[in-house]
Amino acid sequence: MQVVSRGVTNREAAAQLIVSPRTVDHHLRSKFAKLGISSRPELIRLATAGDLPESV
């Protein structure tokens, strides 16, 4: 989540984490659902405001 919350694409995050872009997409969808959000801008807002839970 921290990598993506910095504004990188799924492909860039996957390269940094050494996983496939589909894996990144799958995990993002799961985390978005848990956080009750539906977009990257919302994720970035949560992260910059310090409201991103550590356990997600």
CNS distance restraints for C-alpha pairs under 8 A (distance, minus, plus):
assign (resid   1 and name CA) (resid   5 and name CA) 5.90 0.50 0.50
assign (resid   1 and name CA) (resid  28 and name CA) 7.47 0.50 0.50
assign (resid   1 and name CA) (resid  56 and name CA) 7.95 0.50 0.50
assign (resid   2 and name CA) (resid   6 and name CA) 6.56 0.50 0.50
assign (resid   2 and name CA) (resid  47 and name CA) 7.95 0.50 0.50
assign (resid   3 and name CA) (resid   7 and name CA) 7.56 0.50 0.50
assign (resid   3 and name CA) (resid   8 and name CA) 6.91 0.50 0.50
assign (resid   3 and name CA) (resid  13 and name CA) 6.18 0.50 0.50
assign (resid   4 and name CA) (resid   8 and name CA) 5.35 0.50 0.50
assign (resid   4 and name CA) (resid   9 and name CA) 6.92 0.50 0.50
assign (resid   4 and name CA) (resid  10 and name CA) 7.32 0.50 0.50
assign (resid   4 and name CA) (resid  13 and name CA) 6.34 0.50 0.50
assign (resid   5 and name CA) (resid  40 and name CA) 7.33 0.50 0.50
assign (resid   5 and name CA) (resid  43 and name CA) 6.11 0.50 0.50
assign (resid   5 and name CA) (resid  44 and name CA) 4.93 0.50 0.50
assign (resid   5 and name CA) (resid  47 and name CA) 6.37 0.50 0.50
assign (resid   6 and name CA) (resid  44 and name CA) 6.96 0.50 0.50
assign (resid   7 and name CA) (resid  40 and name CA) 7.83 0.50 0.50
assign (resid   7 and name CA) (resid  44 and name CA) 7.23 0.50 0.50
assign (resid   8 and name CA) (resid  12 and name CA) 5.90 0.50 0.50
assign (resid   8 and name CA) (resid  13 and name CA) 6.19 0.50 0.50
assign (resid   9 and name CA) (resid  13 and name CA) 6.10 0.50 0.50
assign (resid  10 and name CA) (resid  14 and name CA) 5.93 0.50 0.50
assign (resid  10 and name CA) (resid  21 and name CA) 5.36 0.50 0.50
assign (resid  10 and name CA) (resid  24 and name CA) 6.01 0.50 0.50
assign (resid  10 and name CA) (resid  25 and name CA) 6.65 0.50 0.50
assign (resid  11 and name CA) (resid  15 and name CA) 6.25 0.50 0.50
assign (resid  11 and name CA) (resid  20 and name CA) 7.62 0.50 0.50
assign (resid  11 and name CA) (resid  21 and name CA) 5.10 0.50 0.50
assign (resid  12 and name CA) (resid  16 and name CA) 6.35 0.50 0.50
assign (resid  13 and name CA) (resid  17 and name CA) 6.09 0.50 0.50
assign (resid  13 and name CA) (resid  21 and name CA) 7.58 0.50 0.50
assign (resid  13 and name CA) (resid  24 and name CA) 7.26 0.50 0.50
assign (resid  14 and name CA) (resid  18 and name CA) 5.59 0.50 0.50
assign (resid  14 and name CA) (resid  19 and name CA) 4.92 0.50 0.50
assign (resid  14 and name CA) (resid  20 and name CA) 5.37 0.50 0.50
assign (resid  14 and name CA) (resid  21 and name CA) 5.15 0.50 0.50
assign (resid  14 and name CA) (resid  23 and name CA) 7.74 0.50 0.50
assign (resid  14 and name CA) (resid  24 and name CA) 6.23 0.50 0.50
assign (resid  15 and name CA) (resid  19 and name CA) 6.60 0.50 0.50
assign (resid  15 and name CA) (resid  20 and name CA) 7.57 0.50 0.50
assign (resid  19 and name CA) (resid  23 and name CA) 6.46 0.50 0.50
assign (resid  19 and name CA) (resid  24 and name CA) 7.36 0.50 0.50
assign (resid  20 and name CA) (resid  24 and name CA) 6.66 0.50 0.50
assign (resid  21 and name CA) (resid  25 and name CA) 6.21 0.50 0.50
assign (resid  22 and name CA) (resid  26 and name CA) 6.06 0.50 0.50
assign (resid  23 and name CA) (resid  27 and name CA) 6.27 0.50 0.50
assign (resid  24 and name CA) (resid  28 and name CA) 6.08 0.50 0.50
assign (resid  25 and name CA) (resid  29 and name CA) 6.20 0.50 0.50
assign (resid  26 and name CA) (resid  30 and name CA) 6.42 0.50 0.50
assign (resid  27 and name CA) (resid  31 and name CA) 6.13 0.50 0.50
assign (resid  28 and name CA) (resid  32 and name CA) 5.88 0.50 0.50
assign (resid  29 and name CA) (resid  33 and name CA) 6.25 0.50 0.50
assign (resid  30 and name CA) (resid  34 and name CA) 6.46 0.50 0.50
assign (resid  31 and name CA) (resid  35 and name CA) 6.13 0.50 0.50
assign (resid  31 and name CA) (resid  56 and name CA) 6.51 0.50 0.50
assign (resid  32 and name CA) (resid  36 and name CA) 5.91 0.50 0.50
assign (resid  32 and name CA) (resid  37 and name CA) 5.06 0.50 0.50
assign (resid  32 and name CA) (resid  38 and name CA) 5.85 0.50 0.50
assign (resid  32 and name CA) (resid  39 and name CA) 7.51 0.50 0.50
assign (resid  32 and name CA) (resid  43 and name CA) 7.87 0.50 0.50
assign (resid  33 and name CA) (resid  37 and name CA) 6.31 0.50 0.50
assign (resid  33 and name CA) (resid  38 and name CA) 7.35 0.50 0.50
assign (resid  34 and name CA) (resid  56 and name CA) 7.66 0.50 0.50
assign (resid  35 and name CA) (resid  56 and name CA) 7.90 0.50 0.50
assign (resid  37 and name CA) (resid  42 and name CA) 6.39 0.50 0.50
assign (resid  37 and name CA) (resid  43 and name CA) 7.26 0.50 0.50
assign (resid  38 and name CA) (resid  42 and name CA) 7.16 0.50 0.50
assign (resid  39 and name CA) (resid  43 and name CA) 6.55 0.50 0.50
assign (resid  40 and name CA) (resid  44 and name CA) 6.10 0.50 0.50
assign (resid  41 and name CA) (resid  45 and name CA) 6.13 0.50 0.50
assign (resid  42 and name CA) (resid  46 and name CA) 6.25 0.50 0.50
assign (resid  43 and name CA) (resid  47 and name CA) 6.18 0.50 0.50
assign (resid  43 and name CA) (resid  52 and name CA) 7.92 0.50 0.50
assign (resid  44 and name CA) (resid  48 and name CA) 6.05 0.50 0.50
assign (resid  45 and name CA) (resid  49 and name CA) 6.01 0.50 0.50
assign (resid  46 and name CA) (resid  50 and name CA) 6.15 0.50 0.50
assign (resid  46 and name CA) (resid  51 and name CA) 4.95 0.50 0.50
assign (resid  46 and name CA) (resid  52 and name CA) 5.30 0.50 0.50
assign (resid  47 and name CA) (resid  51 and name CA) 6.00 0.50 0.50
assign (resid  47 and name CA) (resid  52 and name CA) 5.14 0.50 0.50
assign (resid  52 and name CA) (resid  56 and name CA) 7.73 0.50 0.50
